[in-house]
Amino acid sequence: ALRTSMASAPDRPTVIVANAGTVNTVDFDDLHALADLRDEFGAWLHVDAAFGSFAALVPEHAHWTDGIDRADSVTVDLHKWFNVPYDSAVQFTKRPDLQLKVFRNSAAYLGGITDQPDFVHLTPENSRRARAIPAWFTIAAYGAQGLQQIVSNNIDNARRFGT
Ligand SMILES: *Cc1c(COP(=O)(O)O)cnc(C)c1O
C-alpha cells in the first residue's frame, strides 16, 4: 500500500515513519523493506525506536532492529528501559545540518554557531537540564551486559505474565 501511494505521487515530499516496537502491540516494521522504498522514491525514513531499540541489546531479539542503521533519523527513549528520569530521549540524524537550519536560534545573547554541538541551536528548547548525566551514569554503572540483563529479565517476566 505504501509503495502504491508513493508511486502515485513520486515528486511529493515524503517522510516514512517506521516503528521499531509500537506502543500497544510491540510491532516491528520491516526496516530494510522501508529503507528500500525510501531509496527507490527518495524520501526520509524516520524510525520510532523509543522502546524497541533496546531489543538490539539482546542477541535473541536483536534481529527485530535489523536495518535501523539505514534510517535517516532514529529516536530512542532512555527513560523507557534505562531507568533514567522522564524525557531523556535521544535522537540520531544523518543530517545534523538540517536540524541546525530548522532550530537555529538567532538571538545575539545566545551565542553563535560553532563546530561543537549546542542544543540551543539543535532543539526547540533553550533552557534545558542536563539529561545526559543520569543517562551517562546508568550506562557507566550497568554497562552493556547489565542493560542487556534488564531487558532480558523484563521480557522473561512479560512472558511469564502472559502465560
Ligand atoms: C514512549 C513512546 C513514545 C513517546 O515518547 P515520549 O518521549 O515518552 O513522549 C513514542 N513512541 C513509542 C514507541 C514509545 O514507546
Ligand as a Chemical Component Dictionary entry (heavy atoms), coordinates in Angstrom:
data_LIG
# 
_chem_comp.id                   LIG 
_chem_comp.type                 NON-POLYMER 
_chem_comp.pdbx_formal_charge   0 
_chem_comp.three_letter_code    LIG 
# 
loop_
_chem_comp_atom.comp_id 
_chem_comp_atom.atom_id 
_chem_comp_atom.alt_atom_id 
_chem_comp_atom.type_symbol 
_chem_comp_atom.charge 
_chem_comp_atom.model_Cartn_x 
_chem_comp_atom.model_Cartn_y 
_chem_comp_atom.model_Cartn_z 
_chem_comp_atom.pdbx_ordinal 
LIG C1 C1 C 0 7.049 6.203  24.791 1  
LIG C2 C2 C 0 6.922 6.129  23.330 2  
LIG C3 C3 C 0 6.734 7.291  22.591 3  
LIG C4 C4 C 0 6.542 8.634  23.264 4  
LIG O1 O1 O 0 7.769 9.124  23.661 5  
LIG P1 P1 P 0 7.906 10.135 24.915 6  
LIG O2 O2 O 0 9.237 10.752 24.661 7  
LIG O3 O3 O 0 7.894 9.304  26.149 8  
LIG O4 O4 O 0 6.779 11.096 24.847 9  
LIG C5 C5 C 0 6.678 7.188  21.228 10 
LIG N1 N1 N 0 6.781 6.003  20.608 11 
LIG C6 C6 C 0 6.947 4.858  21.296 12 
LIG C7 C7 C 0 7.035 3.561  20.547 13 
LIG C8 C8 C 0 7.035 4.869  22.684 14 
LIG O5 O5 O 0 7.212 3.723  23.366 15 
# 
loop_
_chem_comp_bond.comp_id 
_chem_comp_bond.atom_id_1 
_chem_comp_bond.atom_id_2 
_chem_comp_bond.value_order 
_chem_comp_bond.pdbx_ordinal 
LIG C1 C2 SING 1  
LIG C2 C3 SING 2  
LIG C2 C8 DOUB 3  
LIG C3 C4 SING 4  
LIG C3 C5 DOUB 5  
LIG C4 O1 SING 6  
LIG O1 P1 SING 7  
LIG P1 O2 DOUB 8  
LIG P1 O3 SING 9  
LIG P1 O4 SING 10 
LIG C5 N1 SING 11 
LIG N1 C6 DOUB 12 
LIG C6 C7 SING 13 
LIG C6 C8 SING 14 
LIG C8 O5 SING 15 
# 
